[in-house]
């Protein structure tokens, strides 16, 4: 489970998003702290001073003679000047630079050394007032034909105190904000990622259902994200190539087997008619073996195509009895007894009768081949399965994974064969949604064909 989540795309997206958020918030905090601690105080305070000067100029009150009489500041701004009169001050000057009126701390003393007032209009300058550093902003005011100036001064100490108040809480604020954002994002992102990946899960389920029986199926790209569509298209292209190759293979098997049947029959007939041919029995044996392989190839080509099956109500007991009757001559020749056991009459199933016949014939014929003389092959039929048990030497455990592979034969197999019989059985079982199980017993082997309950 841990390995699954480590490799999970959803987990990676979740972790990446959370990490990016944490890094982004930490970077913003670091930049703010660095800027406040590195750049000159004027860089932050001067803009505030300039806004305050404009605010004071906008609220200046003039008397009947057109001279500035007072500044009607809003409550918050007035409180700032009253609360810290020695740190935050303003002056109103006439054209000659004489103070007409000022805030509490702005009276008295020499003019603030900003140079020529006319050229200082709209600018700020760091100056020393009473041996203390201040940032002074000067604005020109025109009223009628008269010119006046207003100056605001903020001390470096006040600026530093404000900056410390601003910067100090930043790490804690960023930390708390990041934690809350991570919790909220973590909860919402889980559902978001799940929703985003839903089309991919749907496609995965559809892909898992594609088998050799339905290679014509294709994955839908409806609702699939653009980044994933090339993968789906490539998968569909691969399916097309696979389907084409599979069809070519089946056509070749069918054509080759069909073309070989007649020549083999003719060759056998010619050998029978030739009295001088030596080792006829050996030749007949090889020809019969080849003919059997050809028939098996035909069967394999037929059962590999689902459209070749014709499903109907089939009595499985009747089919089993037909197979035993068909193989009785072979069993008698090998001195093997065939037995059938029926606990109670099974119900019919939906199946292709000829395919079920071939499946049982291949398994029972293999059982006859491995059973020693005077032994028996027992076929048991019930409502859910057909079981075939022989008395042969059994199948080695290391051979079990290869039993149903095409053309595979055990190295120590005592009888001839094509290695296709059990492959055909598997194809038939897959087409009917049945399951074939193999059990190695103390004496012999048991094959069990389990029927799908929906077909019974």
Protein Blocks (a to p, Z undefined) as FASTA:
>chain_A
ZZmmmmpmklmmmmmmmmmmmmmmmmmmmmmmmmmmmmcfklmmmmmmmmmmmmmmmmcc
cdfkopafbdcddfklmmmmmmmmmloccddddfkopafbdcfklggjidddebjfklmg
oiacdddeehiacddddddddehjbccdddddddfklmmmmmmmmmmmmmmmmmmmmmmm
mmmmmmmmmmmmmmmmmmmmmmmmmmmmpcfklmmbccdfehiafklmmmmmmmmmmmmm
mmmmmmmmmmmmmmmmmmmmmmmmmmmmmmmmmmkbghklmmmmmmmmmmmmmmmmmmmm
mmmpmklpccddddfklmmmmmmmmmmmmmmmnopacddddfbacddddddfklmmmmmm
mmmmmmmmmpcghiacdddddfkbccdddfbebjafklmmmmmpghiacfklcbdcehlm
mmmmmmmmmmnopacdddddfbocdddddddfklZZ
